[in-house]
Amino acid sequence: MTCQLVALCFDANDPLRLARFWAEALRWDLGDGTGDVVSLVPTDGTRFQIDFASVPEPKGAWANRLHLDLTTTSLGDQTETVERLIEMGGRHIDIGQGQDEHVVLADPEGNELCIIEPTNNFLSTCGRLGSITCDGTREVGYFWSAALGWPLVWDQNEETAIRAPDLTGPMITWGGAPLNPKLGKNRLHLDVAPFADGDQQGEVDRLISSGARRIDIGQGDVAWVVMADPDDNEFCVLTPR
């Protein structure tokens, strides 16, 4: 039994503005949404959407545990992407990357992202969204591989990566220990759900047996279950779909 990845979710102070930035960054389509939640629809074969949900709290000063790596097809594409995203409200940031060939930016609300150089071989078979890149242990890579039924496509030197079995969409990667301290709720999290013939509580029980736990972040009486993975990263288990 596995669950499916339904959405990558951003906490956002201005969901529409942030969605427009990421639609430009990913070359995805702006979908339907209310003022509180705005979604992006993939155009590159990815099988989950990206949701931007309104929250009052600004991003903290620390780096996110999850960020997106965007691929490019040429040095010109990389340069043009950086220039366009800065026009859209992004900015250059220094997170200690040194002279690496990828370019590190922050979106209009401070969320980090990387514009990857066209010579990068690791993400060469991925679309524009190359990777959901996570600060995480080898063990949590194994947890998510089992949770989603996505096989490991990399498992070396404490680093892991998984990808959908049909090799569509991005990888999800973890850089290995040691982890940076977790200083607050993640601004990005995954939403998963059982398949249509599945059972939400059964899925929650399965994930708990694999090392996850239920948590309370003040969500109140909602239809989804808020959980934390073995590295203490929040995620939500939705109803079957």
C-alpha positions as CSV (number, residue, x, y, z in Angstrom):
1,M,0.0,0.0,0.0
2,T,1.3,3.5,-0.9
3,C,-0.1,7.0,-1.0
4,Q,0.2,9.5,-3.9
5,L,1.8,12.9,-3.9
6,V,-1.0,15.4,-4.5
7,A,0.7,18.8,-4.0
8,L,3.7,20.7,-2.8
9,C,2.4,23.5,-0.6
10,F,3.9,26.9,0.1
11,D,2.9,29.1,3.0
12,A,2.4,32.5,1.5
13,N,1.7,36.0,2.7
14,D,0.4,37.0,-0.8
15,P,-0.6,33.7,-2.5
16,L,-1.4,35.2,-5.9
17,R,1.8,37.2,-6.2
18,L,3.9,34.2,-5.2
19,A,1.9,31.9,-7.6
20,R,2.6,34.3,-10.5
21,F,6.3,34.3,-9.7
22,W,6.5,30.5,-9.6
23,A,4.3,30.2,-12.7
24,E,7.0,32.2,-14.5
25,A,9.8,30.3,-12.9
26,L,8.4,26.8,-13.7
27,R,6.6,27.7,-16.9
28,W,3.5,26.2,-15.4
29,D,-0.1,27.5,-15.7
30,L,-1.9,29.5,-13.1
31,G,-4.9,27.4,-12.0
32,D,-8.1,28.2,-10.3
33,G,-8.0,29.4,-6.7
34,T,-9.6,31.5,-4.1
35,G,-7.9,34.4,-2.4
36,D,-6.6,32.0,0.3
37,V,-5.3,29.3,-1.9
38,V,-3.9,29.6,-5.4
39,S,-2.7,26.6,-7.4
40,L,-0.3,26.0,-10.3
41,V,-1.0,23.3,-12.9
42,P,2.0,21.5,-14.3
43,T,2.9,21.6,-18.0
44,D,5.9,19.3,-17.9
45,G,4.5,15.9,-17.0
46,T,4.7,16.4,-13.3
47,R,1.7,14.7,-11.7
48,F,1.2,16.9,-8.7
49,Q,0.2,20.6,-8.4
50,I,1.8,23.4,-6.3
51,D,-0.5,25.2,-3.9
52,F,0.1,28.6,-2.2
53,A,-1.9,29.0,1.0
54,S,-2.4,32.2,2.9
55,V,-0.7,32.6,6.3
56,P,-0.1,35.7,8.3
57,E,3.5,34.8,9.5
58,P,6.4,36.0,7.4
59,K,9.3,33.6,6.6
60,G,11.9,33.4,9.3
61,A,15.5,34.4,8.7
62,W,16.7,30.8,8.5
63,A,16.9,28.8,5.2
64,N,14.0,26.5,4.3
65,R,14.5,22.8,4.7
66,L,13.0,22.4,1.2
67,H,13.7,24.3,-1.9
68,L,13.3,23.9,-5.6
69,D,16.0,23.3,-8.2
70,L,15.1,24.5,-11.7
71,T,16.9,23.1,-14.8
72,T,18.0,25.2,-17.8
73,T,18.8,24.2,-21.3
74,S,21.7,26.6,-22.1
75,L,23.8,29.3,-20.4
76,G,21.5,31.8,-22.2
77,D,18.4,30.2,-20.7
78,Q,20.0,30.2,-17.2
79,T,20.9,33.9,-17.6
80,E,17.5,34.9,-19.0
81,T,15.7,32.9,-16.3
82,V,17.7,34.7,-13.5
83,E,17.0,38.1,-15.1
84,R,13.3,37.5,-15.5
85,L,12.9,36.2,-12.0
86,I,14.6,39.3,-10.6
87,E,12.2,41.4,-12.6
88,M,9.4,39.4,-11.0
89,G,10.5,40.2,-7.5
90,G,13.3,37.7,-6.9
91,R,16.8,38.5,-5.6
92,H,20.3,37.1,-5.4
93,I,21.2,35.6,-2.0
94,D,24.3,34.0,-0.5
95,I,23.8,30.8,1.4
96,G,27.5,29.9,1.2
97,Q,27.4,28.4,-2.3
98,G,30.7,29.9,-3.2
99,Q,31.6,29.8,-6.9
100,D,29.2,27.0,-7.8
101,E,27.7,27.2,-11.4
102,H,24.1,27.3,-10.2
103,V,22.6,30.6,-9.2
104,V,20.8,30.9,-5.8
105,L,17.8,33.3,-5.7
106,A,15.1,34.0,-3.2
107,D,11.5,34.5,-4.4
108,P,9.5,37.6,-3.3
109,E,8.8,36.1,0.1
110,G,12.4,34.9,0.7
111,N,12.0,31.2,-0.2
112,E,15.3,29.9,-1.7
113,L,15.6,28.4,-5.1
114,C,18.4,27.3,-7.4
115,I,18.7,27.9,-11.2
116,I,20.8,25.0,-12.2
117,E,23.5,25.2,-14.9
118,P,22.8,23.4,-18.2
119,T,25.8,21.0,-17.8
120,N,24.3,19.4,-14.7
121,N,24.0,15.7,-15.5
122,F,22.2,14.6,-12.4
123,L,19.0,16.4,-13.4
124,S,19.4,16.1,-17.1
125,T,16.4,13.8,-17.6
126,C,14.1,16.0,-15.6
127,G,11.8,18.8,-16.8
128,R,12.0,22.4,-15.7
129,L,11.2,21.4,-12.1
130,G,14.3,19.3,-11.6
131,S,14.2,18.5,-7.9
132,I,12.4,19.2,-4.6
133,T,15.7,19.4,-2.7
134,C,15.5,18.7,1.0
135,D,17.8,19.0,4.0
136,G,17.3,15.4,5.3
137,T,18.8,12.2,6.4
138,R,19.3,9.0,4.4
139,E,16.6,7.4,6.7
140,V,14.0,10.0,5.6
141,G,14.8,9.3,2.0
142,Y,14.0,5.6,2.6
143,F,10.8,6.7,4.5
144,W,9.5,8.7,1.6
145,S,10.5,6.0,-0.9
146,A,8.3,3.5,0.9
147,A,5.5,6.1,1.6
148,L,5.1,7.0,-2.1
149,G,6.3,3.8,-3.8
150,W,8.9,5.8,-5.6
151,P,12.2,3.9,-6.1
152,L,15.5,5.2,-5.0
153,V,17.5,6.6,-8.0
154,W,20.4,7.7,-5.9
155,D,21.8,6.3,-2.6
156,Q,25.4,7.2,-2.0
157,N,27.4,8.9,0.8
158,E,24.3,9.5,2.9
159,E,22.6,11.3,0.0
160,T,19.3,9.9,-1.4
161,A,16.9,10.7,-4.2
162,I,13.6,9.2,-5.4
163,R,11.5,9.7,-8.5
164,A,8.2,8.4,-9.8
165,P,8.5,4.9,-11.2
166,D,7.7,6.1,-14.7
167,L,10.4,8.8,-14.4
168,T,8.0,11.7,-14.9
169,G,8.3,14.9,-12.9
170,P,11.1,15.9,-10.6
171,M,13.2,14.0,-8.2
172,I,12.9,14.5,-4.4
173,T,16.4,14.6,-2.9
174,W,17.9,14.6,0.6
175,G,21.5,15.8,1.3
176,G,22.2,13.6,4.3
177,A,23.3,14.4,7.9
178,P,24.1,16.5,9.7
179,L,20.9,18.6,9.5
180,N,20.5,22.2,10.2
181,P,18.4,22.9,13.3
182,K,14.7,23.1,12.7
183,L,13.7,26.5,14.0
184,G,10.0,26.6,13.1
185,K,7.3,25.2,10.9
186,N,8.5,24.6,7.4
187,R,7.2,27.1,4.8
188,L,7.0,24.2,2.2
189,H,5.4,20.8,2.8
190,L,4.0,17.9,0.9
191,D,0.4,16.8,0.7
192,V,-0.2,13.1,0.1
193,A,-3.4,11.1,-0.1
194,P,-4.5,7.5,-0.4
195,F,-5.8,6.4,-3.8
196,A,-9.5,6.4,-4.5
197,D,-10.0,2.9,-3.1
198,G,-7.8,3.5,-0.1
199,D,-8.4,4.5,3.5
200,Q,-7.1,7.7,5.2
201,Q,-6.8,6.2,8.7
202,G,-5.2,3.1,7.3
203,E,-2.6,5.3,5.5
204,V,-1.9,7.3,8.7
205,D,-1.4,4.1,10.6
206,R,1.0,2.8,8.0
207,L,3.1,6.0,8.0
208,I,3.2,5.9,11.8
209,S,4.6,2.4,11.6
210,S,7.3,3.6,9.3
211,G,8.4,6.4,11.7
212,A,6.0,9.3,11.2
213,R,3.9,10.8,13.9
214,R,0.7,12.9,14.2
215,I,1.3,16.5,15.2
216,D,-0.9,19.6,16.2
217,I,0.1,22.9,14.5
218,G,-3.2,24.5,15.5
219,Q,-5.1,23.1,12.4
220,G,-8.3,22.6,14.4
221,D,-11.1,20.4,13.0
222,V,-10.0,19.7,9.4
223,A,-10.5,16.8,7.0
224,W,-6.7,16.2,6.7
225,V,-4.3,14.7,9.1
226,V,-1.1,16.7,9.9
227,M,2.0,14.6,10.5
228,A,5.7,14.8,10.8
229,D,8.2,12.6,9.0
230,P,11.2,11.0,10.8
231,D,13.2,14.2,10.4
232,D,10.3,16.3,11.9
233,N,9.2,17.8,8.6
234,E,5.4,18.5,8.4
235,F,3.2,16.9,5.8
236,C,-0.5,16.3,5.4
237,V,-2.5,13.2,4.7
238,L,-5.6,14.1,2.7
239,T,-8.7,12.1,2.1
240,P,-8.7,9.4,-0.7
241,R,-8.7,10.7,-4.3
